[in-house]
Amino acid sequence: MKKQVTLLALTLGLSNVFAQDLLDKKQRPILPEAKDWGISIDATPFINLASDMVHIGAAGTNTAGLNFSGLNDSHKDYSIAGKYFMNNTTALRGILRVYDNTNTEVAFINKLNLNPTASTWPNNIDPEKVKDMKRTNDWAVGIGGGLEKRKGTKYRLQGYYGGEASLILAGSGEKYKYGNDIVANTSTLTADNDLTQYTTSFGGNVSTAADHDERTLSVRNGKTFALAVRGYVGVEYFFAAKMSIGGEFGWGLGYYRTGRGSKTVEGLDRLDDNGTAFAAGSEVIVSDQKIKTGGVDRGLFFGNDRLNTAAPSQLWMNSYSPSGKLSFNFYF
């Protein structure tokens, strides 16, 4: 009787081992195992590239490479996750996401002629062109870490779930360069020849008033700091030994704080301290004046991986987003 019990226990143990050792044709384990490391990257750009390639005769619009962009080609949205398996079904994971969106606008405007032959606009303008430029940048960095649990060891399909905490830092700003320097009016230049006449308006960078003219040199919006905790569920299909494609969905809760911003301007001051207009040619040129902007904003947020798709720098949940984005996963 004792021998039969021992034999039965041995048989059940071996059955359990063989059930968990899912092998490919070359007898290699298909699923990740204890002490394995893993790397996950966003699969979207590669899927888009493959989709373009199968449309024979149509123009391709997507590229793979290092631009892991999940929304459009105007920005770079990098996502990479690392995992370490403590056993066959439990893993520690860390995630890094970097978002960057930089745009440059260029416009050509007439060069200001400081030695005009006539004082009527535009005869006081040299026909040569100079370049004005606006550069905007929107960025965010998020790091996170947590625990992942897996279900399913007999088939190529594995489900997983877990939780993680995230730390996010984000910011944005603008910089302007102008081809014409600011000049004060002289007796040979009309009042129409203010800085609005020789500065490109990109929308909001040039303003005039009775007492001064002003143009923006730079804008630094307040930086956002956020902390979040997130739960997630996902699934992976292993198409080869320790290689899979998967997707996940998550919801979380967090806190954010956005500080005050600043703006640097330059311009012409047309009135003195008593409010009296300067005489022609004696306006004061003000340069590199820094002004505080906005107020402090803080609050809680609750939602999925990207609550507001119109603001892709909001990496609140710090994982593959928007919800349902696919990933390629490699284990070794």
Contacts in CASP RR format, 6 or more apart in sequence:
PFRMAT RR
TARGET T0000
AUTHOR 0000-0000-0000
METHOD contacts of the structure
MODEL  1
MKKQVTLLALTLGLSNVFAQDLLDKKQRPILPEAKDWGISIDATPFINLA
SDMVHIGAAGTNTAGLNFSGLNDSHKDYSIAGKYFMNNTTALRGILRVYD
NTNTEVAFINKLNLNPTASTWPNNIDPEKVKDMKRTNDWAVGIGGGLEKR
KGTKYRLQGYYGGEASLILAGSGEKYKYGNDIVANTSTLTADNDLTQYTT
SFGGNVSTAADHDERTLSVRNGKTFALAVRGYVGVEYFFAAKMSIGGEFG
WGLGYYRTGRGSKTVEGLDRLDDNGTAFAAGSEVIVSDQKIKTGGVDRGL
FFGNDRLNTAAPSQLWMNSYSPSGKLSFNFYF
19 153 0 8 1.000
19 154 0 8 1.000
20 31 0 8 1.000
20 88 0 8 1.000
20 153 0 8 1.000
20 154 0 8 1.000
21 29 0 8 1.000
22 29 0 8 1.000
22 30 0 8 1.000
22 31 0 8 1.000
22 153 0 8 1.000
22 154 0 8 1.000
22 155 0 8 1.000
22 156 0 8 1.000
23 29 0 8 1.000
23 30 0 8 1.000
24 30 0 8 1.000
24 240 0 8 1.000
24 241 0 8 1.000
26 241 0 8 1.000
28 241 0 8 1.000
28 242 0 8 1.000
29 241 0 8 1.000
29 242 0 8 1.000
30 156 0 8 1.000
30 238 0 8 1.000
30 240 0 8 1.000
30 241 0 8 1.000
30 242 0 8 1.000
31 88 0 8 1.000
31 153 0 8 1.000
31 158 0 8 1.000
31 238 0 8 1.000
31 242 0 8 1.000
32 38 0 8 1.000
32 83 0 8 1.000
32 85 0 8 1.000
32 88 0 8 1.000
32 91 0 8 1.000
32 242 0 8 1.000
32 331 0 8 1.000
33 85 0 8 1.000
33 88 0 8 1.000
34 85 0 8 1.000
34 86 0 8 1.000
34 87 0 8 1.000
34 88 0 8 1.000
35 84 0 8 1.000
35 85 0 8 1.000
36 84 0 8 1.000
36 85 0 8 1.000
36 242 0 8 1.000
36 331 0 8 1.000
36 332 0 8 1.000
37 82 0 8 1.000
37 83 0 8 1.000
37 84 0 8 1.000
37 85 0 8 1.000
37 331 0 8 1.000
37 332 0 8 1.000
38 82 0 8 1.000
38 83 0 8 1.000
38 84 0 8 1.000
38 85 0 8 1.000
38 329 0 8 1.000
38 330 0 8 1.000
38 331 0 8 1.000
38 332 0 8 1.000
39 80 0 8 1.000
39 81 0 8 1.000
39 82 0 8 1.000
39 83 0 8 1.000
39 329 0 8 1.000
39 330 0 8 1.000
40 80 0 8 1.000
40 81 0 8 1.000
40 82 0 8 1.000
40 83 0 8 1.000
40 327 0 8 1.000
40 328 0 8 1.000
40 329 0 8 1.000
40 330 0 8 1.000
41 68 0 8 1.000
41 79 0 8 1.000
41 80 0 8 1.000
41 81 0 8 1.000
41 327 0 8 1.000
41 328 0 8 1.000
42 68 0 8 1.000
42 70 0 8 1.000
42 77 0 8 1.000
42 78 0 8 1.000
42 79 0 8 1.000
42 320 0 8 1.000
42 325 0 8 1.000
42 326 0 8 1.000
42 327 0 8 1.000
42 328 0 8 1.000
43 245 0 8 1.000
43 246 0 8 1.000
43 325 0 8 1.000
43 326 0 8 1.000
43 327 0 8 1.000
43 328 0 8 1.000
44 68 0 8 1.000
44 69 0 8 1.000
44 70 0 8 1.000
44 325 0 8 1.000
44 326 0 8 1.000
45 62 0 8 1.000
45 63 0 8 1.000
45 64 0 8 1.000
45 65 0 8 1.000
45 67 0 8 1.000
45 68 0 8 1.000
45 69 0 8 1.000
45 70 0 8 1.000
46 64 0 8 1.000
46 328 0 8 1.000
47 326 0 8 1.000
48 61 0 8 1.000
48 62 0 8 1.000
49 62 0 8 1.000
49 63 0 8 1.000
49 64 0 8 1.000
51 62 0 8 1.000
52 58 0 8 1.000
52 60 0 8 1.000
52 61 0 8 1.000
52 62 0 8 1.000
61 73 0 8 1.000
62 73 0 8 1.000
66 78 0 8 1.000
67 73 0 8 1.000
67 76 0 8 1.000
68 76 0 8 1.000
68 77 0 8 1.000
68 78 0 8 1.000
68 79 0 8 1.000
69 75 0 8 1.000
69 76 0 8 1.000
69 77 0 8 1.000
70 77 0 8 1.000
70 325 0 8 1.000
71 77 0 8 1.000
71 309 0 8 1.000
71 312 0 8 1.000
71 322 0 8 1.000
74 101 0 8 1.000
74 103 0 8 1.000
75 99 0 8 1.000
75 100 0 8 1.000
75 101 0 8 1.000
75 102 0 8 1.000
75 138 0 8 1.000
75 312 0 8 1.000
76 98 0 8 1.000
76 99 0 8 1.000
76 100 0 8 1.000
76 101 0 8 1.000
77 97 0 8 1.000
77 98 0 8 1.000
77 99 0 8 1.000
77 312 0 8 1.000
78 96 0 8 1.000
78 97 0 8 1.000
78 98 0 8 1.000
78 99 0 8 1.000
79 95 0 8 1.000
79 96 0 8 1.000
79 97 0 8 1.000
79 319 0 8 1.000
79 320 0 8 1.000
79 327 0 8 1.000
80 95 0 8 1.000
80 96 0 8 1.000
80 97 0 8 1.000
81 93 0 8 1.000
81 94 0 8 1.000
81 95 0 8 1.000
81 96 0 8 1.000
81 319 0 8 1.000
81 327 0 8 1.000
82 93 0 8 1.000
82 94 0 8 1.000
82 95 0 8 1.000
83 91 0 8 1.000
83 92 0 8 1.000
83 93 0 8 1.000
83 94 0 8 1.000
83 148 0 8 1.000
83 331 0 8 1.000
84 91 0 8 1.000
84 92 0 8 1.000
84 93 0 8 1.000
85 91 0 8 1.000
85 331 0 8 1.000
86 92 0 8 1.000
88 150 0 8 1.000
88 153 0 8 1.000
89 149 0 8 1.000
89 150 0 8 1.000
89 151 0 8 1.000
89 152 0 8 1.000
89 153 0 8 1.000
90 147 0 8 1.000
90 148 0 8 1.000
90 149 0 8 1.000
90 150 0 8 1.000
91 147 0 8 1.000
91 148 0 8 1.000
91 150 0 8 1.000
92 145 0 8 1.000
92 146 0 8 1.000
92 147 0 8 1.000
92 148 0 8 1.000
93 145 0 8 1.000
93 146 0 8 1.000
93 147 0 8 1.000
93 148 0 8 1.000
93 164 0 8 1.000
94 143 0 8 1.000
94 144 0 8 1.000
94 145 0 8 1.000
94 146 0 8 1.000
94 164 0 8 1.000
95 142 0 8 1.000
95 143 0 8 1.000
95 144 0 8 1.000
95 145 0 8 1.000
95 164 0 8 1.000
95 166 0 8 1.000
95 318 0 8 1.000
95 319 0 8 1.000
96 141 0 8 1.000
96 142 0 8 1.000
96 143 0 8 1.000
96 144 0 8 1.000
97 140 0 8 1.000
97 141 0 8 1.000
97 142 0 8 1.000
97 143 0 8 1.000
97 315 0 8 1.000
97 318 0 8 1.000
97 319 0 8 1.000
98 139 0 8 1.000
98 140 0 8 1.000
98 141 0 8 1.000
98 142 0 8 1.000
99 138 0 8 1.000
99 139 0 8 1.000
99 140 0 8 1.000
99 141 0 8 1.000
99 170 0 8 1.000
99 312 0 8 1.000
99 313 0 8 1.000
99 315 0 8 1.000
100 137 0 8 1.000
100 138 0 8 1.000
100 139 0 8 1.000
101 136 0 8 1.000
101 137 0 8 1.000
101 138 0 8 1.000
101 139 0 8 1.000
101 312 0 8 1.000
101 313 0 8 1.000
102 135 0 8 1.000
102 136 0 8 1.000
102 137 0 8 1.000
102 138 0 8 1.000
103 135 0 8 1.000
103 136 0 8 1.000
104 133 0 8 1.000
104 134 0 8 1.000
104 135 0 8 1.000
104 136 0 8 1.000
105 133 0 8 1.000
105 134 0 8 1.000
105 135 0 8 1.000
105 202 0 8 1.000
106 131 0 8 1.000
106 132 0 8 1.000
106 133 0 8 1.000
107 131 0 8 1.000
107 132 0 8 1.000
107 133 0 8 1.000
107 200 0 8 1.000
107 202 0 8 1.000
108 129 0 8 1.000
108 130 0 8 1.000
108 131 0 8 1.000
108 132 0 8 1.000
109 129 0 8 1.000
109 130 0 8 1.000
109 132 0 8 1.000
109 179 0 8 1.000
109 180 0 8 1.000
109 198 0 8 1.000
109 199 0 8 1.000
109 200 0 8 1.000
110 122 0 8 1.000
110 125 0 8 1.000
110 126 0 8 1.000
110 127 0 8 1.000
110 128 0 8 1.000
110 129 0 8 1.000
110 130 0 8 1.000
110 198 0 8 1.000
111 125 0 8 1.000
111 126 0 8 1.000
111 127 0 8 1.000
111 128 0 8 1.000
111 129 0 8 1.000
111 130 0 8 1.000
111 179 0 8 1.000
111 180 0 8 1.000
111 198 0 8 1.000
112 125 0 8 1.000
112 126 0 8 1.000
112 180 0 8 1.000
112 181 0 8 1.000
112 183 0 8 1.000
112 193 0 8 1.000
112 198 0 8 1.000
113 124 0 8 1.000
113 125 0 8 1.000
113 126 0 8 1.000
114 183 0 8 1.000
116 123 0 8 1.000
116 124 0 8 1.000
116 125 0 8 1.000
116 188 0 8 1.000
116 189 0 8 1.000
117 123 0 8 1.000
117 124 0 8 1.000
118 124 0 8 1.000
119 188 0 8 1.000
119 189 0 8 1.000
119 190 0 8 1.000
120 190 0 8 1.000
121 190 0 8 1.000
121 192 0 8 1.000
121 193 0 8 1.000
121 197 0 8 1.000
124 188 0 8 1.000
124 189 0 8 1.000
124 190 0 8 1.000
124 193 0 8 1.000
125 198 0 8 1.000
130 179 0 8 1.000
130 180 0 8 1.000
131 177 0 8 1.000
131 179 0 8 1.000
132 176 0 8 1.000
132 177 0 8 1.000
132 178 0 8 1.000
132 179 0 8 1.000
132 199 0 8 1.000
132 200 0 8 1.000
132 202 0 8 1.000
133 176 0 8 1.000
133 177 0 8 1.000
134 174 0 8 1.000
134 175 0 8 1.000
134 176 0 8 1.000
134 202 0 8 1.000
134 205 0 8 1.000
135 174 0 8 1.000
135 175 0 8 1.000
135 176 0 8 1.000
135 177 0 8 1.000
136 172 0 8 1.000
136 173 0 8 1.000
136 174 0 8 1.000
137 172 0 8 1.000
137 173 0 8 1.000
137 174 0 8 1.000
137 175 0 8 1.000
138 171 0 8 1.000
138 172 0 8 1.000
138 173 0 8 1.000
138 313 0 8 1.000
139 170 0 8 1.000
139 171 0 8 1.000
139 172 0 8 1.000
139 313 0 8 1.000
140 168 0 8 1.000
140 169 0 8 1.000
140 170 0 8 1.000
140 171 0 8 1.000
140 224 0 8 1.000
140 313 0 8 1.000
140 314 0 8 1.000
140 315 0 8 1.000
141 168 0 8 1.000
141 169 0 8 1.000
141 170 0 8 1.000
141 315 0 8 1.000
142 166 0 8 1.000
142 167 0 8 1.000
142 168 0 8 1.000
142 169 0 8 1.000
142 315 0 8 1.000
142 318 0 8 1.000
143 166 0 8 1.000
143 167 0 8 1.000
143 318 0 8 1.000
144 164 0 8 1.000
144 165 0 8 1.000
144 166 0 8 1.000
144 167 0 8 1.000
144 318 0 8 1.000
145 164 0 8 1.000
145 165 0 8 1.000
145 166 0 8 1.000
146 162 0 8 1.000
146 163 0 8 1.000
146 164 0 8 1.000
146 165 0 8 1.000
147 162 0 8 1.000
147 163 0 8 1.000
147 164 0 8 1.000
148 160 0 8 1.000
148 161 0 8 1.000
148 162 0 8 1.000
148 163 0 8 1.000
149 160 0 8 1.000
149 161 0 8 1.000
149 162 0 8 1.000
150 158 0 8 1.000
150 159 0 8 1.000
150 160 0 8 1.000
151 158 0 8 1.000
151 159 0 8 1.000
151 160 0 8 1.000
151 161 0 8 1.000
152 158 0 8 1.000
152 159 0 8 1.000
156 237 0 8 1.000
156 238 0 8 1.000
156 239 0 8 1.000
157 235 0 8 1.000
157 236 0 8 1.000
157 237 0 8 1.000
157 238 0 8 1.000
158 235 0 8 1.000
158 236 0 8 1.000
158 238 0 8 1.000
158 244 0 8 1.000
159 233 0 8 1.000
159 234 0 8 1.000
159 235 0 8 1.000
159 236 0 8 1.000
160 233 0 8 1.000
160 234 0 8 1.000
160 235 0 8 1.000
160 236 0 8 1.000
160 248 0 8 1.000
161 231 0 8 1.000
161 232 0 8 1.000
161 233 0 8 1.000
161 234 0 8 1.000
162 231 0 8 1.000
162 232 0 8 1.000
162 233 0 8 1.000
163 229 0 8 1.000
163 230 0 8 1.000
163 231 0 8 1.000
163 232 0 8 1.000
164 229 0 8 1.000
164 230 0 8 1.000
164 231 0 8 1.000
164 232 0 8 1.000
164 318 0 8 1.000
164 319 0 8 1.000
165 227 0 8 1.000
165 228 0 8 1.000
165 229 0 8 1.000
165 230 0 8 1.000
166 226 0 8 1.000
166 227 0 8 1.000
166 228 0 8 1.000
166 229 0 8 1.000
166 230 0 8 1.000
166 315 0 8 1.000
166 316 0 8 1.000
166 317 0 8 1.000
166 318 0 8 1.000
167 226 0 8 1.000
167 227 0 8 1.000
168 224 0 8 1.000
168 225 0 8 1.000
168 226 0 8 1.000
168 227 0 8 1.000
168 228 0 8 1.000
168 256 0 8 1.000
168 315 0 8 1.000
168 316 0 8 1.000
168 318 0 8 1.000
169 223 0 8 1.000
169 224 0 8 1.000
169 225 0 8 1.000
169 226 0 8 1.000
170 223 0 8 1.000
170 224 0 8 1.000
170 226 0 8 1.000
170 313 0 8 1.000
170 314 0 8 1.000
170 315 0 8 1.000
171 221 0 8 1.000
171 222 0 8 1.000
171 223 0 8 1.000
171 224 0 8 1.000
171 313 0 8 1.000
172 221 0 8 1.000
172 313 0 8 1.000
173 218 0 8 1.000
173 219 0 8 1.000
173 220 0 8 1.000
173 221 0 8 1.000
174 205 0 8 1.000
174 216 0 8 1.000
174 218 0 8 1.000
174 219 0 8 1.000
175 217 0 8 1.000
175 218 0 8 1.000
175 219 0 8 1.000
176 202 0 8 1.000
176 205 0 8 1.000
176 215 0 8 1.000
176 216 0 8 1.000
176 217 0 8 1.000
176 218 0 8 1.000
178 199 0 8 1.000
178 200 0 8 1.000
178 215 0 8 1.000
180 198 0 8 1.000
180 199 0 8 1.000
182 195 0 8 1.000
182 215 0 8 1.000
182 266 0 8 1.000
182 267 0 8 1.000
182 268 0 8 1.000
182 285 0 8 1.000
182 287 0 8 1.000
183 189 0 8 1.000
183 285 0 8 1.000
184 268 0 8 1.000
184 281 0 8 1.000
184 282 0 8 1.000
184 283 0 8 1.000
184 284 0 8 1.000
184 285 0 8 1.000
185 191 0 8 1.000
185 193 0 8 1.000
185 194 0 8 1.000
185 280 0 8 1.000
185 281 0 8 1.000
185 283 0 8 1.000
186 280 0 8 1.000
186 281 0 8 1.000
187 280 0 8 1.000
187 281 0 8 1.000
194 208 0 8 1.000
194 213 0 8 1.000
194 268 0 8 1.000
195 206 0 8 1.000
195 213 0 8 1.000
195 215 0 8 1.000
195 267 0 8 1.000
195 268 0 8 1.000
196 206 0 8 1.000
196 208 0 8 1.000
196 213 0 8 1.000
199 205 0 8 1.000
199 206 0 8 1.000
199 215 0 8 1.000
204 216 0 8 1.000
205 215 0 8 1.000
205 216 0 8 1.000
206 213 0 8 1.000
206 214 0 8 1.000
206 215 0 8 1.000
206 216 0 8 1.000
207 213 0 8 1.000
207 214 0 8 1.000
207 215 0 8 1.000
208 214 0 8 1.000
210 270 0 8 1.000
210 271 0 8 1.000
211 269 0 8 1.000
211 270 0 8 1.000
211 271 0 8 1.000
211 275 0 8 1.000
212 267 0 8 1.000
212 268 0 8 1.000
212 269 0 8 1.000
212 270 0 8 1.000
212 271 0 8 1.000
212 286 0 8 1.000
213 267 0 8 1.000
213 268 0 8 1.000
213 270 0 8 1.000
214 265 0 8 1.000
214 266 0 8 1.000
214 267 0 8 1.000
215 265 0 8 1.000
215 266 0 8 1.000
215 267 0 8 1.000
216 263 0 8 1.000
216 264 0 8 1.000
216 265 0 8 1.000
217 264 0 8 1.000
217 265 0 8 1.000
217 266 0 8 1.000
217 288 0 8 1.000
218 263 0 8 1.000
218 264 0 8 1.000
219 262 0 8 1.000
219 263 0 8 1.000
219 264 0 8 1.000
219 293 0 8 1.000
220 261 0 8 1.000
220 262 0 8 1.000
220 263 0 8 1.000
221 261 0 8 1.000
221 293 0 8 1.000
222 258 0 8 1.000
222 259 0 8 1.000
222 260 0 8 1.000
222 261 0 8 1.000
222 294 0 8 1.000
223 258 0 8 1.000
223 259 0 8 1.000
224 256 0 8 1.000
224 257 0 8 1.000
224 258 0 8 1.000
224 259 0 8 1.000
225 256 0 8 1.000
225 257 0 8 1.000
225 258 0 8 1.000
226 254 0 8 1.000
226 255 0 8 1.000
226 256 0 8 1.000
226 257 0 8 1.000
226 301 0 8 1.000
226 316 0 8 1.000
227 254 0 8 1.000
227 255 0 8 1.000
227 256 0 8 1.000
228 252 0 8 1.000
228 253 0 8 1.000
228 254 0 8 1.000
228 255 0 8 1.000
228 301 0 8 1.000
228 316 0 8 1.000
228 317 0 8 1.000
228 318 0 8 1.000
229 252 0 8 1.000
229 253 0 8 1.000
229 254 0 8 1.000
230 250 0 8 1.000
230 251 0 8 1.000
230 252 0 8 1.000
230 253 0 8 1.000
230 317 0 8 1.000
230 318 0 8 1.000
230 319 0 8 1.000
231 250 0 8 1.000
231 251 0 8 1.000
231 252 0 8 1.000
232 248 0 8 1.000
232 249 0 8 1.000
232 250 0 8 1.000
232 251 0 8 1.000
232 319 0 8 1.000
233 248 0 8 1.000
233 249 0 8 1.000
233 250 0 8 1.000
234 246 0 8 1.000
234 247 0 8 1.000
234 248 0 8 1.000
234 249 0 8 1.000
235 246 0 8 1.000
235 247 0 8 1.000
235 248 0 8 1.000
236 244 0 8 1.000
236 245 0 8 1.000
236 246 0 8 1.000
236 247 0 8 1.000
236 329 0 8 1.000
237 244 0 8 1.000
237 245 0 8 1.000
237 246 0 8 1.000
238 244 0 8 1.000
239 245 0 8 1.000
242 330 0 8 1.000
242 331 0 8 1.000
242 332 0 8 1.000
243 328 0 8 1.000
243 329 0 8 1.000
243 330 0 8 1.000
243 331 0 8 1.000
244 328 0 8 1.000
244 329 0 8 1.000
245 326 0 8 1.000
245 327 0 8 1.000
245 328 0 8 1.000
245 329 0 8 1.000
246 326 0 8 1.000
246 327 0 8 1.000
246 328 0 8 1.000
246 329 0 8 1.000
247 320 0 8 1.000
247 324 0 8 1.000
247 325 0 8 1.000
247 326 0 8 1.000
247 327 0 8 1.000
248 319 0 8 1.000
248 320 0 8 1.000
248 324 0 8 1.000
248 327 0 8 1.000
249 304 0 8 1.000
249 305 0 8 1.000
249 323 0 8 1.000
249 324 0 8 1.000
250 304 0 8 1.000
250 305 0 8 1.000
250 317 0 8 1.000
250 319 0 8 1.000
250 323 0 8 1.000
251 302 0 8 1.000
251 303 0 8 1.000
251 304 0 8 1.000
251 317 0 8 1.000
252 302 0 8 1.000
252 303 0 8 1.000
252 304 0 8 1.000
252 316 0 8 1.000
252 317 0 8 1.000
253 300 0 8 1.000
253 301 0 8 1.000
253 302 0 8 1.000
253 303 0 8 1.000
254 300 0 8 1.000
254 301 0 8 1.000
254 302 0 8 1.000
254 316 0 8 1.000
255 298 0 8 1.000
255 299 0 8 1.000
255 300 0 8 1.000
255 301 0 8 1.000
256 298 0 8 1.000
256 299 0 8 1.000
256 300 0 8 1.000
256 301 0 8 1.000
256 316 0 8 1.000
257 296 0 8 1.000
257 297 0 8 1.000
257 298 0 8 1.000
257 299 0 8 1.000
258 296 0 8 1.000
258 297 0 8 1.000
258 298 0 8 1.000
259 295 0 8 1.000
259 296 0 8 1.000
259 297 0 8 1.000
260 292 0 8 1.000
260 293 0 8 1.000
260 294 0 8 1.000
260 295 0 8 1.000
260 296 0 8 1.000
261 292 0 8 1.000
261 293 0 8 1.000
261 294 0 8 1.000
261 295 0 8 1.000
262 290 0 8 1.000
262 291 0 8 1.000
262 292 0 8 1.000
262 293 0 8 1.000
263 290 0 8 1.000
263 291 0 8 1.000
263 293 0 8 1.000
264 288 0 8 1.000
264 289 0 8 1.000
264 290 0 8 1.000
264 291 0 8 1.000
265 286 0 8 1.000
265 289 0 8 1.000
265 291 0 8 1.000
266 285 0 8 1.000
266 286 0 8 1.000
266 287 0 8 1.000
266 288 0 8 1.000
266 289 0 8 1.000
267 285 0 8 1.000
267 286 0 8 1.000
267 287 0 8 1.000
268 283 0 8 1.000
268 284 0 8 1.000
268 285 0 8 1.000
268 286 0 8 1.000
269 278 0 8 1.000
269 283 0 8 1.000
269 284 0 8 1.000
269 285 0 8 1.000
269 286 0 8 1.000
270 277 0 8 1.000
270 278 0 8 1.000
270 283 0 8 1.000
271 277 0 8 1.000
271 278 0 8 1.000
272 278 0 8 1.000
278 284 0 8 1.000
301 307 0 8 1.000
301 316 0 8 1.000
303 316 0 8 1.000
303 317 0 8 1.000
304 317 0 8 1.000
304 321 0 8 1.000
304 322 0 8 1.000
304 323 0 8 1.000
305 316 0 8 1.000
305 317 0 8 1.000
305 319 0 8 1.000
305 320 0 8 1.000
305 321 0 8 1.000
305 322 0 8 1.000
305 323 0 8 1.000
305 324 0 8 1.000
305 325 0 8 1.000
306 312 0 8 1.000
306 314 0 8 1.000
306 316 0 8 1.000
306 317 0 8 1.000
306 321 0 8 1.000
306 322 0 8 1.000
306 323 0 8 1.000
307 314 0 8 1.000
307 316 0 8 1.000
308 314 0 8 1.000
309 322 0 8 1.000
315 321 0 8 1.000
320 326 0 8 1.000
320 327 0 8 1.000
END
